[in-house]
């Protein structure tokens, strides 16, 4: 008789292989052949409509859209997730992100089932880990890139000031900044200059970058350029003052971070220690913690007394961590 855990593990591995196949499978050969035949007929057609359709198909084919697969179709708001992936500065796609989530959740579920955990807690933990860990990693990458942009942005403003004082226009100075300043600042200014070259206005290019970055420093820069364009004045002097203000703002942030570092460390330790101890005890001695995972059919909503106490404790811990986080976070 086949063990139920082994059968469930085999089903999970089969599902994982199918997900990987759908994620990385190429287009259908029959559909590709049909598209090529239609393109040939369109190119060699005599009517103007066929020529226009051929040009439209060529323009659409020159783009590289992301393949929609089963995992991407499960995302409730793919535009927001795609924006977050773009903010990381990495060339990650939605299909790759969802494949990593499915792979991570499946591996954690298989390990927990082999260790002896029951199915329902294993399902919840694997779903939380598979969706939460990649979301946390993406958030950390976004924060790291934004911090690098903020730290190098005053240097870019100084370079803009020197270019303007030497007689260069704003577009040329931005091109110099994109070539001279490394990291996210150069990349974002390069995107701005490329948008201007293809026909977009300076305001539209700046607003798209400001929406993607979401930093107050770059919004100050956009507002400064908009006001100077409407009212006139010495743009070099205005940008020089803005660079000084941004440096003072960065110094104030560093002072606040140094003063609140001890409180943040205490909050992290106090908030994470109970959950770490609970997880380690469950992994080392599962029999000791098994009453927490086995519900009582006669209890409230099928929960045992220990489960209700654990849920109440987690709620109180979450409230305490939320209050400590609000006490040590300061807006500048």
N, C-alpha and C positions, 0 to 999 in steps of 0.2 A: 504494500500500500504506500502510495507516494505521500510524503509529508506535506501538510497544507502550507507550511512556511516555504518549503522549497518550490512548490507549485506557484505560489504567489510571487516569489522572487523571479522565477522563469517568465511569468507574465509581465513583470516590471521590465525585465531585460528586453523582452520582445517589443513592448511599447516604446522603450527608449530607442531601439534600432529603427523602428518605424518612424519615430519623430525625427531622427537624424536623416533618414532617407528623404522624408518630405521637405526637410529644411535645406538640404544641399542638392536635391535632384534638379537636373537641368530641364529645359523646355522639351516639349513633346516633339519627336522627329517629324511626325505627320503634319503638325501645325507649322513647324518651321519650313517644311517643303511647300506647303500651301502658300505661305507668305512670300517665299521666294518666287513662285510661279506668278502670283498676283503682281509682284513688283516688276517682273520681266514684261508682263502684258501691259502694265501701266507705262513703262518707259518707252515701249515700242508702239504704243497706241497713237493714232493720228489726231484724235479729238483733243481740244484744249482742256476738257474736263479730266481726261485721263492723265494729262501732263500735270495738272494742278494736284490731282490726288497723289500722283507719284512723288511730287515734291513734298507734300504734306507727310506722306509715309516716310520719306527719307529724313525729314526733320524730326519726326517722332522717334524713328529708329536710332538717330544719332544720340538721343538721350539714353541714360542708363538707369531706368527705373528699378526700384527694388522689387524682386519677385515676391508676390503674395503667397504665403503658404498657410498651412493649417494653424501654426502657432501665432503668426501675425494676425490672423483673423480673430483670435481670441482676445486681442488687446481692446479694451473699451474705448480708449482715447489714444490712437496711435500718433496723432499730431504732437501732443504734449511729450510723449516719450521720445519721438524723433527729435524734437527740439532739445531735450535733455542730452541725448546722445551727441548732437552737434555741438553743444556747449562744452563737452569734454575735450574737443579738439582732435578726437580720434575718428577714424573712418570706420565706425561700427554701424551695422545695419540692425533693423528691428528683428530680422530673422536670426541673426547671430546672437542678439541679446536674449531672445526668447528660447533659443536652443540651449544657451548656457543655463538659464533658469530651470528648464526641464531636466537637463542633465544633473544639475546640482540637487534638485529636489528628489530625483530618482535614486541617486547614490545615497543620500541621507536616509531615505525610506528603506532601501535595501539593508544598510548597516544597522538601523534600529530594529528591523524585523529579525535579522540574524542574531541580534543581541537578546531578543526575547520580549520586546515591547509589544503591547497590544496594538491592534490595527488603527483604532480611532485616534489615540494620541500621536501615533506615528504619522498619520496622514496630516494632522494639523501642524505638527512640527516641521515636516518636510515641505508643506506648502508655504509656511511662514519663512523658512530658511531659503527655499528656492526663489521666492519673490523678494524677500527682504534683503538678503546679502548682496545680490547684484544692484538693487536700488541704492543701498548704502555705499557701495563701491563707486557707482556713477556719481552720487552726490559728493563724495570725497574728491573725486577727480575734477568735478566742476569747481568746487571750492578752491582746490589747489591752483587751478588755472586762473580763476578770477583773482586770487591773491597775487599770483605772479604778474598778472596784468596791472593790478593796482600799484604794486611796488615799482614797476618800470614805467608807468604812465607819466609821472613828473619828468623823467628824463626825455621822453618823447616830446613833451610840451616845451622843454628847453631847446630841443633841436628844431622844433617848429618856430620858436621865437627867433633863433639865429637865422633860419632860412628866410623868414619874413623881413627881418631887418636888413638882410643882404639884397633884397629886392625880388625874391622868388614869389610866385603866386602860391595860393594855399594848396592847390592840387599838386604842384611840383614838390612842395615841402612835405606833403603826405607821402609822396612816392619816395622821397629820401628817407623818411622815417621808416617806411616798410622795408627798405633795404639795409638800414643801419642798425635798427633796434631789434635784437633777437627775441625769440619767444612769442608769446601770445600777442604782444603789442604790435610787432611787425606783421604777424599774420592777419590781424584784424584791419590794420591800415592798408595792407595789400588788397584785401577784399573790398575795402571802400574805394580804392583807386580803380580796381577792375570794374566795379559797378558803374562808376562815373564814365569809364571808357566805353561801356556798351550802351550808354545813353541815359542812365538814371541821373537824377539831380543829386547834388551834394546833400541836401536835406533828407531825401529818401534813403540814401546810402547810410548816412549817420544814424537815422532812426532805426533801420534794420539792425545795425550793429548794437545800438543801445538796447533794443528789445531782447537780443540774444544774450548780451552780457548781463544786463540788469544791475549794473553798478552805479551808485550815485556819482562817482567821479567822472565817468564818461558822459553821464547825463548833464553834468555841469558844463562839460566841454561842448556838447551839442547846443545847449542853451546859450552859451557864450557866442558861438558862431552865428546862431540865429539872430541874436540881439544886435551883434555888430553888423550883420548884413542889412538889417532894417534901419538902424540908427546911425551907422557909420562910426568913426573913431579909430584909434590906434589899436589894431588887433594884436600886434606884438606885445604891447604893454599889458593888455588885458589878459593874454595867455600867460605872461610872466607872473602876474598877480595870482592867476588861478593855480599855477604850479607851486607857488609859495603856500597857498592855502591848502593844497592837497598834501604837501609835505608836513605841514603842521597837523593836519588831520591824521596822517599816518603815525606821527609821533604820539599823538594822544591815544590812538588805538593801542600802540605798544605799551604805553604806561598803564592803561586800564587792564590789558592782558597780564602784565606783570603783577599788578596788585590783586587780581582775582584768580591767579593761577593756583594758589593754595586751596581756595574754596572750590574751584572746579575739580581739582584732584580728589578732594574729600567727597564731593558729590558723585563722581564717577565710581569711586571705591564703594561707597555706601549703597549706591543704586545697583551695582553689578554683583556685589559679593553674595547676596542671598541666592540669586539665580545661578551663579557659578557653582556654589556649594550644592544646591539642589540637583543640578545636572551631573556633577561628579559623583555624588552619592548614588544617584539613579543608575549611573553607568557601572560603578564599582560593585554595588550590592543591590541588585535589582529586587531581590526577594524582600529586602527590608522596606523598600518604597513601593512594593506592589499594591498595598491597600489604597494608595493614592490613585493608581491607574484603573483599578477595578471598581466600577460604580455599584451602587446599591439600588436595586429595582424599587425598593420600598421608600427610598429617600425622595427628597424634593427634586423634581425634574430628572429622576434617575441618578442623582449625585449622592455620593456618600458624605459623611460628616467631614472626613479629612479633605475631600475635594472642595467642599464649600468653605472650609477654613483656609485652604490654599488660595482659592479665588479671592476671598476677602483680603488676605494678606497681600496678594499681588496688586489689588486695587489700591490699598493704602500705600504700598511702596511706590506705585505709579504716581499717586497724588503728591507724595513727598518729593520724588525726583522732579516732578513738574514745578513745584514751588521753589526748590533749590535752583533749578535752571532759570526761572524768572528772576531770582534774586541776584544771580551772578552775571546776567547778560545786560549789557548797557548799549544803548543806541547813541550814536554820535551824529 
